Amino acid sequence: MRYHLTTFGCQMNAHDSERMKGVLEDIGYRPAAERDDADLIVFNTCTIRGSADERFLGNLGEAKRVKGERPDTVVAIGGCWAQAQKDAVFEQFPFVDIAFGPGEVSRLGELVARERLDALGAFSFDGEFSGSLPARRERAHQAWVQISVGCNCVCAYCIVPTVRGRERSRPPADIVGEVERLAADGVREVTLLGQNVNSYGRDLRADGVRTSFGEILRAVSAVRGIARVRYTSPHPKDMKEDVVAAMADCPEVCRHLHLPAQSGSTRILKAMRRTYSRERYLDLVARLRDALPDLSLTTDLIVGFPGETDEDFAETLSLVDACEYDGAYTFIYSERPGTEAAERLVDDVPDAVKRERIAALVDRVQDMGRRRAQRFVGADHEVLVEGPSRTAPDRIRGRLSQNIAVNFRGTAPPGALVDVHIDGATSMTLSGTQSEVAVLA
């Protein structure tokens, strides 16, 4: 029996998909290169924006075609879109056999085994943490580690708390134990995952004492064999001094921070219910830059939120200049059913204005990224090798601690740490030549 899995969305979904693959392969399934060759077609979905829904639904149409040609094919929809729709999935798309939310990945094997009985849905939030499940990693030397699930924030535009549930933290010993097993398996870099990763531990207290995210960073960094530790995504309101100190003290913690701002306007931030002002965000960035001078900073920015004026948008542009971002994920506001913004605010920014603003924002971010990238040119920098370049067959691809991709000439194998002399830069990537023998230990 063969399966074909398509993933949409964030790093958490990529991690969930690795676990889905592990679960399926443990019960005897093997991957199929094409949907037409699969006995089981699985989608791991995202619903954070309307564009994500559209991409998924376009692919679902192909699954309907395959099901029509081969009725025994099983179609399963997992992830956030399925959680948002629940049993309505089967009403809208009668050819779907299984639907399950992100909290039910551990039950995928059971659902597949039972699907012949009837259409099955599973949508609870109390499933196992993914660390207890088998995984099929994309790269042998890199791994995701889930430290929490769900989110307790109430951002007006965001559907994540609805589809991922309230925040739950994994016990610290379980996290460290998984990282130790990964290190023994040859993993060099781990990325700690949570919807709000740096609020970790508020629901876990042993004898009244909370383990903070800063302590988790230090514990994971101390695991023998782990060379790099990343994490995503934090919330600015929870970026406490212990986290900054852990980043500064632990060389294994990468010099990159993705710090979602969403807007540069305090007025819009208040409407978004982000719980910080422009000034507080800028003060945090200043403290981070002081503690971590070599930090690479990236962010998320939304244009066209209800009520956004030209002046509000100008403040977002100026935030890019003030923070000197190395990059940003930029989005046009997308109304999500069930969110406060959709229910109480009028989507009053014209589409043409949104498109103009996103184009201007992308230009500003890319210009800043090009300027920031020049600081690496002319010097040697440590790169963790990921594999062959995606664009140049005679080059290798790797990544700096600052999370910037490097395409370079060399002979280093995946998982090696190697110094690369950087001789070129764009807004997205660096280029260079390997300058030393690769280090695997």
N, C-alpha and C positions, 0 to 999 in steps of 0.2 A: 504494500500500500504506500502511496506517495502523497505528499502534501506540497502545496504552494502557498507561501505566506507573503503578504504585502503589508508594509508598515507605513503609516502616516504619522507625522507629528514630532514630538519632542524626544529628548534623550531618555526620558522615563519610558516612553513607548518603545524606543529601540531596545532598551533593557528588557522590558516585558516580552518583546518578540524573541529575544535570545532564550528566555525561559520557556516560552511556548514551543520553540523548536526543541529544546531539551526534553520537555514533557512528551511531545509527539514521538521523538526518536527513541525515547525510553520504552514506548509501547509498540515499537516496531515500524513506525513510519520512516520513510526516507524522503529527502527533498526532491522536488521536481523542478526542472528549469523553467517550464512553461505551465500556465494554468490548464491548457488543453491536455496536458499529460498527467494531471493530478486527480487522485481519488477524493482528496479533501482540499478545498480552497478556503483559506483563512485570511481575513482582513483584521489588522489591528488598527483601529481608527482613532482619529483626532476630531474634536468638534470645537476647538478654541476659536475658530473663525469660519465665516461662511465659505471662504475659498477652500478650506480643508474639507468641508462637507461636499463641495462640488467635485473635488478631485476623487474622493472616495466613491461617490455615486456614479461617476463615469466608469470607474473600474468595476463597480458592482454590476453594471450592465453587461460587461463581458462575462462575468460569472453566470449571469442568467442565460446567456447564449450557450455556454458550456453545459449548464444543467439541462437546457432544452435538448441538446444533442446527446448527452449522456445522463439520463435521469438518476442514475445511482450515485452521481457525484454529490458529495456533501459540501454545503456552503455554510461557513461559520463566520460570524461577525463579532469581534471582540473590541474592547477599548472604550474610549470615552463617548463616541457617538452612540454606540450600542447602549451604554449606561443611560444616556440622556433619553433615548427612545423607549427603552425597556421592551415590554411585550408588543408595543406598537410596531416594532420591527417586522413581526410576522404578518401583521395586517397590511402594512405598506408593501412588503416584499414576500409573498407567499412561498417563493422558491427557497427562502432561507431556512436552514434546518436548525441552526444553533445561534444563540446570541448570548453574550456574557460580558460583564463589566470588567474593568481593570482589577477589581478586588477578587476576581474569581479565576485568575490564570491557573491556579493550582488545581482547579476542577476540570481543566480542558480534557484531560485523558478520559475522565469519567463521562463527560458530556459526549465525547466522540463515540465512546463505547455504547452509549444508550440511545444515540440519535434515531435509531430505526423505530423506536417506540412512538415518538411524536416530536413536534417542534419543541425545543427546550430553551428556556431562558434562565440565566443565573446572574443576579444583580446585587448581591449583598456586598458590604464593605468590610466584612470581618474575616476575609480569607487569610491564608498564610502569607508571611513575608516571603519575598521571592528568593531570599538567600537559602531557603530550605529546598528549593527546586533545582533540578538539573538545568544546565545552560549550554548552549552551543555558541561560543564567542566568535565574533567576526575576526578578531585578531588574537593570537595566542598570548601576546605580551600585554594586552590592555583589557580591563574589565570594569563594568559598572558594579557598584555596590549600593543597594538600596538601604538607606538608614531610616527613612520615615515614609509614610504615605499620607495623602490627604492634606487639607489646608484649613486653617481656622480663620483666615483673613476674609474680609467682606468687600473686596474691590468691586466697584459697581458694575464693571464691564465683564467680569470674569465668571465663567461657568465651572471652573475647576473644582471648587468645593462641592458643587452639586453632583459632579460625576466621579469624584475621587473620595468624597466623604471627609469626615473630621480627621484631624491630624492624629496619627498613631506613630510612636517611635519604637524602633527595635531596641532590645536590650543591648547595652554596650558590649558585653561579652560575646554576643552573637555576631556583632559587626566585626570585632577584632578577630574572632575565630574564622570568619569567612575570609578576611584579608590574609590571614596566615595560611589558609589552605590555597588561596590564589597564588600567593608568593611561592609556595612549595611547588605549584604547578607551572612556574615560570613567568608569572605576571610581573611586569615591572612598574606599571602605572595603573592606579585605580582612580575612578571618579565616583565620589560620594553623591548620591542622588536623594532629593526630596523635593516636594512641591515648594516648601519653604524650608530649605535645608538647615539654615542657621537658627531656626527656632527649635531645633531638635531638643528633646528631653523634657519638655514642660509637662508631659503626661506621665513621665517615669520618675519616681522618687524612691530611692532606697533609704529607709530610716530618715525620711524627710529631706534627704540631700539629692539635688538634681545633678546629673552629669551633663555638662554644657557641651555645646558644639565645639568650642575651643579645645576641650579635653579630648573629644573624639578625634579631632585633627592631630593632636599630639600622640595619641595612642596608635593611630593608624600609621603615622609617619615613623614610629619606632619599630614597626614590623620589619624584620630582617628580609632583605631582598626587594623591598618596595623602594623604587628610586624616585617616583613622582606621585603626588596626591593632588587631585583636582576635586572641585565640588561645584554643584549647580542645583537649583538656582537659589540664591539668597534673597532676602527682603531687606531693604535699607534700614527699616526700623529695628531689625534684629542683628545688625552688624555691630556687636558689642566689642569692647576693648580686648576681651580675652581671645576673641577670634583674630583680631588684628595682631595681637601679640604672638599667637601661635603661628600665624603666617610668617611673621618676622623671625621667629626663633627657629623654625623647622625648615631647613633647606629643601626637604622633600616636598613641601607644599609649594605648588607652582606659583610663579609670579604672574598670575592672571586672575582677574576677578570680573565675573559678569554680574553687574549691579543694575538691575532694571530701574530706570527712572520713569518711563512712560510719558512724561511731559516735563517741560521746563517751566511751566506756569503754575504758581501756587494756587491760583483760582481753579484751574482745571484739576490739579492734584487733589484738591479738596472735594471736587465733584466726583472724582474717581474713587474717593475714600482710600487714598493711599497712606494717610496718617503721618505724612511728613510734608514739609514745605520745600520750596526751591532752596531756601537758605540752609535748612538742615541738611539737605542732600549735598550741597556744595561744601558745607563744613565737614561732612563725612569724607568726601573725596579728598579734601585738603589733608585730613588726618591720615588717610590711607597713603597718600603720596609722601607724606613726611616719614611714615614708618617704613614704607616700601618704595624707595625711589625708582626701582627698576620695574614697577608694576605696569602690566598691560591691562587697560580697563575697557570693557565692552558693556553694552547696555541694550535695553528694549525701549523703543519709542513709538508712540501711537499718534497719528494725526487724524484730525476730523472728529474728535470726541464731541458729543453734543455740547453746543455752546461755545466751542473754540473759535476765538476771533483771530484776526490777523495779528493782533498784539500778542495773544497767547502763543501763537505759532512762532512769532519772532523770538519769544523767550525760549522756545525749544531749540531753535537754531543757535541762539547764543549759549545755551547749555552745552551744546557740542563743542563750541569754542572754549568755554570755561573749563570743561572737564578733560579736554584733549583725549577723546575716545580713540582707541585703536580700531574700533569697528562697532557696528550697531545692527541689530535686527529692527527693521522699520516696517510699520504696519499701518494700513488704513483701518480706522475703527470699523468693526463689524458687529452689528447688533446680534446678541445671543439671547434666544428665548429663555425666560426664567431668571434673567439677571435684573438687578435693580435698574440699570441704565435702560434696558429694553422696556421695562414696565413703567418707569416714572419720567424718563427724559425723552425729549423729541430729537430724533436724528436730523438735525436742522442744518448741517453743513452740506452744501451741494456737492454732488459727486465730482463735478469739474474742479471745484476748489480743492477737494481732497486729493485729486490726482496731481494738481499743481503743487500742492504742499509736499506730497510724498516725493515728487521728482526733485524739488529743491532740497529736501532733507537728505535724500540719497546722495546728491551731489556734494553737500556739505560734509557728510560723513566720509565719503570716499576721499575727498580732498584732505581731510584731517588724517585719515588712515595713511595716505601716501606720505604726508609730511612726517607722521610719527614713525613710519617704517624706516625712514632714512637713518635713524639713530643706530640701526644695526649694521649698516653698510660700512665695510672697511675693517671689520674686526671678526674674531673667532667667537662662535657661540655654540653651546652644547645643544645637540639635537637628539631626540629619541626617534629612531628610524621606525617608520610604519610599513614601508614596502615600496614597490615600484611607483614611480610618478604616474599620475592618471593622464597626463598630457604629453609627456616626453619619454619614450621608451628607453632612452639612454641615461635617464636620471633616476634618482631615488627620492622618495618623499619622506619627510619627517616633520617634527614639530618642536619649536622652542618651548621652554618652560612658560613663556608668555603666550602660548597657544597660537602662535603664528606659524603657518605652514611654510616649509622650506623645500624647494626642489633643488637637488644638488648632484654633482658628479662624484661618484665614490663607489665603494665596494662593501659597505656595511650591511649586515643582515638585519631583518626585522627584529626589534627588541634591543638593538645595540644603542649605546650612548656614544656619540662621536662629536668631536669638534668640527664645525664647518666654517670656512671663511666666507662671509657674506659679501657678495660683490654686486648685487642688484636687488631692487625692491619695487613692488607695486603696492596698491592699497590693500591687497589681499594676501600676497605671498612674497617670500624672499627667494633668492637664488644664490648658489655658491658652489664651493668645491670642498670636499672632505679634506681635512688638514691633519688628521692623525688616525692611527689604527683604532678600529672600533673597540669599545669596552663593553663586555657582556656581563661581567661580574658586578 
